[in-house]
Structure formats: C-alpha cells, structure tokens
Amino acid sequence: MSSELPVEHCPALPAGWTFHLKLEPDADGEYGGEAELWEGPSLRCRMLLTRYGTDRSAALARVNARVEHWLSEWLARPHTGNTAFGEL
C-alpha cells in the first residue's frame, strides 16, 4: 500500500504517524480499498473502504474524515498498561 498523495489529500496526522492508502475504482466505478494508520512501526488501525462514490476527490475527502475521526477518538483514550488484544 502506498500513500503517494499530495499533502492536501492526506489526513492531518500527529508527529510519528503515517498513513497508507489503496483506493481504486471497482467495475462499477465506485471507489474502495484499504487504509492503514501506523504509529511508528506499529499498525494501529486498518480500515476497509467500500462504496465511496465515483468521484475520487470526494472519496478522498470521505476517507480523510473517517481517518481523522478514528484518530481523534483513539488519541482521547488512555493507553497505559496492557492494552493488547485478549485471547478469544
């Protein structure tokens, strides 16, 4: 995955975070793909993106809004102690 997007098309990220995006049209022209948010070497979020419309600029704006919303909620929570996933 790559995030070779112009800066104006990337979500606002804190220092040390990176964003990777694969966004392509399907057979019907609807954009979709996958987005990843990394904090340093650690993957913090992977999003599946489906049916984001046929306009690439509008799809990128929707992706950025979703990423920034997730990030603001994640940063608002405490992250102390063992916050790893548990066994199911």
DSSP file (Angstrom, degrees, kcal/mol; ACC not computed):
  #  RESIDUE AA STRUCTURE BP1 BP2  ACC     N-H-->O    O-->H-N    N-H-->O    O-->H-N    TCO  KAPPA ALPHA  PHI   PSI    X-CA   Y-CA   Z-CA
    1    1 A M              0   0    0      0, 0.0     2,-0.3     0, 0.0    21,-0.2   0.000 360.0 360.0 360.0 149.5    0.0    0.0    0.0
    2    2 A S  B     -A   21   0A   0     19,-0.9    19,-1.2     2,-0.0    18,-0.1  -0.961 360.0-158.3-137.1 152.8    1.2    3.5   -0.7
    3    3 A S        +     0   0    0     -2,-0.3     2,-2.3    17,-0.2    16,-0.1  -0.337  34.4 150.9-124.1  51.0    0.1    7.0    0.3
    4    4 A E        +     0   0    0     17,-0.2    16,-0.0     3,-0.0     3,-0.0  -0.406  30.8 135.6 -80.5  63.5    1.7    8.9   -2.6
    5    5 A L        -     0   0    0     -2,-2.3     5,-0.1     1,-0.1    -2,-0.1  -0.815  64.8 -97.3-109.6 149.7   -0.9   11.6   -2.4
    6    6 A P    >   -     0   0    0      0, 0.0     3,-2.5     0, 0.0     4,-0.3  -0.359  42.3-109.4 -59.0 149.4   -0.5   15.3   -2.5
    7    7 A V  G >  S+     0   0    0      1,-0.3     3,-1.7     2,-0.2    -2,-0.0   0.836 117.5  61.9 -52.4 -37.9   -0.4   16.8    1.0
    8    8 A E  G 3  S+     0   0    0      1,-0.3    -1,-0.3     0, 0.0    -3,-0.0   0.666 103.9  50.4 -67.1 -13.7   -3.8   18.4    0.5
    9    9 A H  G <  S+     0   0    0     -3,-2.5    -1,-0.3     2,-0.1    -2,-0.2   0.360  94.6  89.7-102.6   4.2   -5.3   15.0    0.1
   10   10 A C  S <  S-     0   0    0     -3,-1.7     3,-0.1    -4,-0.3     2,-0.0  -0.760  80.9-110.1-101.3 147.3   -3.8   13.4    3.2
   11   11 A P        -     0   0    0      0, 0.0     2,-0.4     0, 0.0    -2,-0.1  -0.338  40.3 -96.4 -68.8 156.0   -5.5   13.4    6.6
   12   12 A A        -     0   0    0     52,-0.1     0, 0.0    -2,-0.0     0, 0.0  -0.626  51.5-175.4 -73.6 124.7   -4.0   15.5    9.4
   13   13 A L        -     0   0    0     -2,-0.4     3,-0.1     4,-0.1     6,-0.0  -0.930  24.8-114.9-125.0 146.4   -1.7   13.2   11.5
   14   14 A P    >   -     0   0    0      0, 0.0     3,-1.7     0, 0.0    -1,-0.0  -0.296  55.0 -74.3 -67.9 163.6    0.3   13.8   14.7
   15   15 A A  T 3  S+     0   0    0      1,-0.2     3,-0.1    24,-0.0     0, 0.0  -0.322 120.9  26.9 -57.6 139.1    4.1   13.6   14.5
   16   16 A G  T 3  S+     0   0    0      1,-0.3    24,-2.6    -3,-0.1     2,-0.3   0.361  96.7 111.8  89.3  -5.2    5.3   10.0   14.2
   17   17 A W  E <   - B   0  39A   0     -3,-1.7     2,-0.3    22,-0.2    -1,-0.3  -0.769  45.6-166.4-101.7 147.0    2.2    8.7   12.5
   18   18 A T  E     - B   0  38A   0     20,-2.4    20,-2.7    -2,-0.3     2,-0.4  -0.941   8.3-147.6-130.7 157.4    1.9    7.5    8.8
   19   19 A F  E     - B   0  37A   0     -2,-0.3     2,-0.4    18,-0.2    18,-0.2  -0.984   8.7-169.9-127.4 129.3   -1.0    6.8    6.6
   20   20 A H  E     - B   0  36A   0     16,-2.3    16,-2.6    -2,-0.4     2,-0.4  -0.975  10.9-174.5-121.0 135.2   -1.1    4.2    3.8
   21   21 A L  E     -AB   2  35A   0    -19,-1.2   -19,-0.9    -2,-0.4     2,-0.5  -0.992  21.8-175.5-137.0 134.6   -3.9    4.1    1.3
   22   22 A K  E     + B   0  34A   0     12,-2.7    12,-2.1    -2,-0.4     2,-0.4  -0.965  22.8 165.3-121.7 110.6   -5.0    1.9   -1.5
   23   23 A L  E     + B   0  33A   0     -2,-0.5    10,-0.2    10,-0.2     8,-0.1  -0.959   5.5 154.4-133.7 112.9   -8.1    3.4   -3.2
   24   24 A E  E     - B   0  32A   0      8,-2.7     8,-1.8    -2,-0.4     2,-0.2  -0.953  42.3-105.3-137.5 153.4   -9.2    2.2   -6.6
   25   25 A P  E     - B   0  31A   0      0, 0.0     6,-0.2     0, 0.0     2,-0.1  -0.526  31.6-139.6 -77.0 147.6  -12.5    2.1   -8.6
   26   26 A D    >   -     0   0    0      4,-2.1     3,-1.8    -2,-0.2     5,-0.0  -0.186  44.4 -75.6 -89.0-169.3  -14.3   -1.2   -8.9
   27   27 A A  T 3  S+     0   0    0      1,-0.3    -1,-0.0     2,-0.1     0, 0.0   0.768 135.4  49.5 -62.2 -26.2  -16.0   -2.5  -12.1
   28   28 A D  T 3  S-     0   0    0      2,-0.1    -1,-0.3     0, 0.0     3,-0.1   0.420 120.7-107.3 -92.3   0.6  -18.9    0.0  -11.5
   29   29 A G  S <  S+     0   0    0     -3,-1.8     2,-0.4     1,-0.3    -2,-0.1   0.487  73.8 140.3  87.5   2.5  -16.6    2.9  -10.9
   30   30 A E        -     0   0    0     -5,-0.1    -4,-2.1     1,-0.1    -1,-0.3  -0.663  51.1-126.1 -81.2 131.0  -17.2    3.1   -7.1
   31   31 A Y  E     +B   25   0A   0     22,-3.3    21,-3.0    -2,-0.4     2,-0.3  -0.516  44.9 140.9 -78.4 144.7  -14.0    3.8   -5.2
   32   32 A G  E     +B   24   0A   0     -8,-1.8    -8,-2.7    -2,-0.2     2,-0.3  -0.957   5.1 117.7-166.0 173.6  -13.0    1.5   -2.4
   33   33 A G  E     -BC  23  49A   0     16,-2.8    16,-3.0    -2,-0.3     2,-0.3  -0.967  55.3 -53.6 159.6-139.8   -9.9   -0.1   -0.9
   34   34 A E  E     -BC  22  48A   0    -12,-2.1   -12,-2.7    -2,-0.3     2,-0.4  -0.999  31.3-164.3-144.3 139.8   -7.9   -0.2    2.4
   35   35 A A  E     -BC  21  47A   0     12,-2.2    12,-3.1    -2,-0.3     2,-0.4  -0.967   7.3-166.5-124.3 143.4   -6.4    2.4    4.7
   36   36 A E  E     -BC  20  46A   0    -16,-2.6   -16,-2.3    -2,-0.4     2,-0.5  -0.986   7.7-157.0-129.8 141.1   -3.8    1.9    7.4
   37   37 A L  E     -BC  19  45A   0      8,-2.6     7,-2.9    -2,-0.4     8,-1.5  -0.978  14.6-169.4-116.4 126.4   -2.7    4.1   10.2
   38   38 A W  E     -BC  18  43A   0    -20,-2.7   -20,-2.4    -2,-0.5     2,-0.7  -0.936  18.0-157.8-117.8 136.4    0.7    3.5   11.7
   39   39 A E  E >  S-BC  17  42A   0      3,-2.9     3,-2.2    -2,-0.4   -22,-0.2  -0.933  75.1 -54.2-107.7 104.3    2.3    4.9   14.9
   40   40 A G  T 3  S-     0   0    0    -24,-2.6   -22,-0.1    -2,-0.7   -24,-0.0  -0.469 123.0 -18.1  58.8-128.2    6.0    4.5   14.2
   41   41 A P  T 3  S+     0   0    0      0, 0.0     2,-0.5     0, 0.0    -1,-0.3   0.446 120.1  95.5 -86.5   1.2    6.4    0.8   13.5
   42   42 A S  E <  S-C   39   0A   0     -3,-2.2    -3,-2.9     2,-0.0     2,-0.5  -0.818  70.4-136.3-103.4 124.8    3.1   -0.3   15.0
   43   43 A L  E     +C   38   0A   0     -2,-0.5    -5,-0.2    -5,-0.2     3,-0.1  -0.640  27.2 172.9 -72.1 122.8   -0.1   -0.7   13.0
   44   44 A R  E     +     0   0A   0     -7,-2.9     2,-0.3    -2,-0.5    -6,-0.2   0.702  60.7  11.4-104.5 -26.7   -2.9    0.9   14.9
   45   45 A C  E     -C   37   0A   0     -8,-1.5    -8,-2.6     2,-0.0     2,-0.4  -0.975  48.9-170.6-157.0 137.1   -5.8    0.7   12.5
   46   46 A R  E     -C   36   0A   0     -2,-0.3     2,-0.4   -10,-0.2   -10,-0.2  -0.997  17.5-165.4-126.9 126.6   -6.8   -0.9    9.2
   47   47 A M  E     -C   35   0A   0    -12,-3.1   -12,-2.2    -2,-0.4     2,-0.6  -0.924  15.2-143.2-115.9 135.2  -10.0    0.2    7.6
   48   48 A L  E     -C   34   0A   0     -2,-0.4     2,-0.6   -14,-0.2   -14,-0.2  -0.864  20.6-157.1 -92.1 125.9  -11.9   -1.5    4.8
   49   49 A L  E     +C   33   0A   0    -16,-3.0   -16,-2.8    -2,-0.6     2,-0.4  -0.921  17.3 171.8-111.3 118.6  -13.3    1.2    2.5
   50   50 A T        +     0   0    0     -2,-0.6   -18,-0.2   -18,-0.2   -19,-0.1  -0.975  56.3   1.2-131.1 143.2  -16.3    0.3    0.3
   51   51 A R        +     0   0    0     -2,-0.4   -19,-0.2   -21,-0.1    -1,-0.2   0.925  64.0 160.4  54.1  57.3  -18.6    2.2   -2.0
   52   52 A Y        -     0   0    0    -21,-3.0     3,-0.2     1,-0.3    10,-0.2   0.127  55.1-100.7 -94.7  19.0  -17.0    5.7   -1.5
   53   53 A G        -     0   0    0    -22,-0.2   -22,-3.3     1,-0.2    -1,-0.3  -0.159  31.8 -81.9  90.1 176.5  -18.6    7.0   -4.7
   54   54 A T  S    S+     0   0    0    -24,-0.2     2,-0.6    -3,-0.1    -1,-0.2   0.485 100.8  87.0-100.2  -5.8  -17.4    7.6   -8.2
   55   55 A D     >  -     0   0    0     -3,-0.2     4,-2.5     1,-0.2     5,-0.2  -0.869  63.9-156.2 -98.4 116.3  -15.6   10.9   -7.6
   56   56 A R  H  > S+     0   0    0     -2,-0.6     4,-2.7     1,-0.2     5,-0.2   0.896  92.1  51.1 -61.2 -42.9  -12.0   10.4   -6.5
   57   57 A S  H  > S+     0   0    0      1,-0.2     4,-2.0     2,-0.2    -1,-0.2   0.913 112.7  46.0 -62.7 -41.9  -11.7   13.8   -4.7
   58   58 A A  H  > S+     0   0    0      2,-0.2     4,-2.1     1,-0.2    -1,-0.2   0.891 111.7  52.3 -66.8 -38.8  -15.0   13.2   -2.8
   59   59 A A  H  X S+     0   0    0     -4,-2.5     4,-2.5     1,-0.2    -2,-0.2   0.921 109.1  49.7 -62.5 -43.4  -13.9    9.7   -1.9
   60   60 A L  H  X S+     0   0    0     -4,-2.7     4,-2.7     1,-0.2    -1,-0.2   0.894 109.0  52.3 -62.4 -39.7  -10.5   11.0   -0.6
   61   61 A A  H  X S+     0   0    0     -4,-2.0     4,-2.2     2,-0.2    -1,-0.2   0.904 110.5  48.1 -62.8 -40.8  -12.4   13.6    1.5
   62   62 A R  H  X S+     0   0    0     -4,-2.1     4,-2.2     2,-0.2    -2,-0.2   0.908 111.7  49.6 -65.5 -42.2  -14.6   10.9    3.0
   63   63 A V  H  X S+     0   0    0     -4,-2.5     4,-2.8     1,-0.2     5,-0.2   0.944 111.2  49.3 -60.5 -48.2  -11.5    8.7    3.8
   64   64 A N  H  X S+     0   0    0     -4,-2.7     4,-2.8     1,-0.2     5,-0.2   0.902 110.4  50.1 -59.9 -42.9   -9.7   11.7    5.4
   65   65 A A  H  X S+     0   0    0     -4,-2.2     4,-2.1     2,-0.2    -1,-0.2   0.917 112.7  47.1 -62.5 -42.6  -12.8   12.5    7.6
   66   66 A R  H  X S+     0   0    0     -4,-2.2     4,-2.4     2,-0.2    -2,-0.2   0.923 114.2  46.9 -65.3 -43.9  -13.1    8.8    8.7
   67   67 A V  H  X S+     0   0    0     -4,-2.8     4,-2.7     1,-0.2    -2,-0.2   0.934 113.2  47.9 -63.4 -47.2   -9.4    8.6    9.5
   68   68 A E  H  X S+     0   0    0     -4,-2.8     4,-2.2    -5,-0.2    -1,-0.2   0.865 111.9  50.5 -64.6 -35.7   -9.3   11.9   11.4
   69   69 A H  H  X S+     0   0    0     -4,-2.1     4,-2.0    -5,-0.2    -1,-0.2   0.941 112.3  46.3 -66.3 -47.0  -12.4   10.9   13.4
   70   70 A W  H  X S+     0   0    0     -4,-2.4     4,-2.6     1,-0.2    -2,-0.2   0.932 113.6  49.8 -59.0 -45.5  -10.9    7.5   14.3
   71   71 A L  H  X S+     0   0    0     -4,-2.7     4,-2.7     1,-0.2     5,-0.2   0.897 108.3  51.5 -63.8 -42.0   -7.6    9.1   15.3
   72   72 A S  H  X S+     0   0    0     -4,-2.2     4,-1.1     1,-0.2    -1,-0.2   0.899 113.1  45.9 -63.7 -39.0   -9.2   11.8   17.5
   73   73 A E  H  X S+     0   0    0     -4,-2.0     4,-0.7     2,-0.2    -2,-0.2   0.908 113.3  49.2 -68.7 -41.1  -11.1    9.1   19.4
   74   74 A W  H >< S+     0   0    0     -4,-2.6     3,-0.9     1,-0.2    -2,-0.2   0.916 111.3  49.0 -64.5 -43.0   -8.1    6.8   19.7
   75   75 A L  H 3< S+     0   0    0     -4,-2.7    -1,-0.2     1,-0.2    -2,-0.2   0.759 104.9  60.0 -68.9 -23.9   -5.9    9.7   21.0
   76   76 A A  H 3< S+     0   0    0     -4,-1.1    -1,-0.2    -5,-0.2    -2,-0.2   0.687  92.6  81.8 -77.3 -18.1   -8.6   10.7   23.5
   77   77 A R  S << S-     0   0    0     -3,-0.9     2,-0.2    -4,-0.7     0, 0.0  -0.588  89.1-107.7 -87.9 149.5   -8.5    7.3   25.3
   78   78 A P        -     0   0    0      0, 0.0     2,-0.1     0, 0.0    -1,-0.1  -0.512  26.2-166.2 -71.8 144.3   -5.8    6.4   27.9
   79   79 A H        +     0   0    0     -2,-0.2     2,-0.3    -4,-0.1     4,-0.1  -0.511  38.2 127.8-130.7  63.3   -3.2    3.9   26.6
   80   80 A T        +     0   0    0      2,-0.1     2,-0.0    -2,-0.1     0, 0.0  -0.843  57.0   6.5-116.6 155.7   -1.5    2.7   29.8
   81   81 A G  S    S-     0   0    0     -2,-0.3     2,-1.0     1,-0.1     0, 0.0  -0.305 117.1 -16.3  74.7-159.6   -0.9   -0.8   30.9
   82   82 A N        +     0   0    0      1,-0.1    -2,-0.1     2,-0.0    -1,-0.1  -0.716  63.7 157.7 -85.8 103.7   -1.7   -3.9   28.9
   83   83 A T        +     0   0    0     -2,-1.0    -1,-0.1    -4,-0.1     3,-0.1   0.125  30.9 127.7-110.7  19.5   -4.0   -2.8   26.1
   84   84 A A  S    S-     0   0    0      1,-0.1     2,-0.1     0, 0.0    -2,-0.0  -0.282  71.4 -87.1 -71.8 161.6   -3.2   -5.7   23.8
   85   85 A F        -     0   0    0      1,-0.1     2,-0.1    -2,-0.0    -1,-0.1  -0.436  45.8-131.4 -66.8 142.4   -6.0   -7.9   22.3
   86   86 A G        -     0   0    0      1,-0.1     2,-0.2    -2,-0.1    -1,-0.1  -0.446  28.2 -87.4 -89.8 167.0   -7.0  -10.8   24.5
   87   87 A E              0   0    0     -2,-0.1    -1,-0.1     1,-0.1     0, 0.0  -0.481 360.0 360.0 -71.8 142.5   -7.5  -14.4   23.5
   88   88 A L              0   0    0     -2,-0.2    -1,-0.1    -3,-0.1    -2,-0.0   0.407 360.0 360.0 -98.8 360.0  -10.9  -15.3   22.1
